[in-house]
Amino acid sequence: MMNHRSAAISNAVFVAATFAVAFWTVHRLAAGVQVAIHWGPDNRADAWVGGSAIQLVNPIIALVLWFLLSTCPQGFSSTAESTKRVHMRFSGVFLIQLIIQLLMAMHVLGMVVA
């Protein structure tokens, strides 16, 4: 079973890995890549953003969550035991964010998922 300290370390590793994947992807994107972020009523894309900007949304959200968890873990729970559970649950959230970032990178870079 994971303790509070190992969960906090794994959370930091997951967030750092999410940023690493994002920067790795941005570095490999072709210049001027645009990603659709909004579609109109006729199902045509009508709003675009640079590919590098969209790759950084998920890591920034992970960083904000990690910062909140690191600075005020007692704000999420009333006892040390429930604080441990909160850290462990956030480990799952950060792992899911890392997986999503990997899938986004594979999609944007045109890698086939087999």
C-alpha positions, 0 to 999 in steps of 0.5 A: 500500500502506498503511503503519503510520502510515496504518493506525493512523490509519484504525483510529482513524477506523473505531473513532470512526465505529463509536461515532458510528453507535452514539450516533446510533442511541441518540439516535434510539431510542424510549424504552423499546426492549428487544432480546431477547438470549436465547431459551428452548427454546421459541424465545420470548425470555426475556431482554431488554436496553435498545436503547441498551445493545446498541448500545454493545457493538460499539463498546466491543469495537472500542475495547478491540481498538484500545487493545490494538493501540495500546499493545502492537503488538510483542506481536502480532508480532516484526518491524516488517514483521509489525507493519504487517501486523497493523495492516492486518489490524485495519483490516479488522476495524474496517471490518467492525465499522463495517459491522455497526454500520451494519446494526444501526442500520438494523435497529433504526431500521426502515430498509429495506435495498434 
